[in-house]
């Protein structure tokens, strides 16, 4: 499993991405926040790849309505 943590600015939208090591692909993944969030977070397979090939990682998008900085963690479960 690989992870990436990104600190977002107060009241902003944050995009985060994590890629699997070379020669592997993502079989699953997701995202979560650290701290109180008033907004929404979504995660989806990502990474540049040819059509009909497995995803190379995972991406997340956070839309925060809080006045605090929200940390976003995105993770991918990778296999060869």
N, C-alpha and C positions, 0 to 999 in steps of 0.2 A: 504494500500500500504506500502511495506517495501522497504528501499533503503540501499545501501552500497556505500561509496565513498572510492576510493583507489588512492593514489598518486603513479605514475609510475616514474621510473628512466628515465633520458634523453636518448633518442634514443633506448628505449627498448620495448619489448612486455610485456603487463600486462594482467593478468587473474584476474577476479573479479567475485564473486558469492554472491547471497543473497538467503536466505531460508525463506519460509513462516513459521508462527508460527505453533506449533504442532496442528494437527487436521484440517489443512487447506491445500489447494493446489493452485497453480498458474493458473490463467485463462488468463494471459497475462503478458507482461513485455517488457523490452528493455534496452538500454544503450545509454549514450551520454558522451561527454567529456566537460571539462571546460578548456577553453583556445584554442589557435590555434593548430590544428593537421594537420600534413602532413603525412597521412597514412590511415589506415582503422580500423573501429571498427565493430564488429559483436556481436549479442546477440542471445541467444537461450534458450529454456527451459532446466532446469537442476535439479540437486539434485539427490542423490541416491534414487532409487525407484524400486519396482517390475515391471516386464514387464506388459504392458497394463494398468498401473495405471497413474493417472494424475501427472504432474510435481510438485515437491516440491518447486521449486524456479526458478531463472533465472541466467544465466552466461553470461559473456562478455569476449571478447578477443580484445585487442588493439594492433595493430602493428604500432608503431610511428616512423616516420623518422625525427622528429624534434630534435634539440639540447636542448630542454627545458623539464621540467617535466610536464607531462600531467595527470590531474586528471580524472579518469573514474568513472562515477556513473552508477550503474546497479540497476534496480528496478523491483519489481514483484507486480502484482495485485493479492491479495489472497482472497479466499472465503472458507467457510466451506462446 
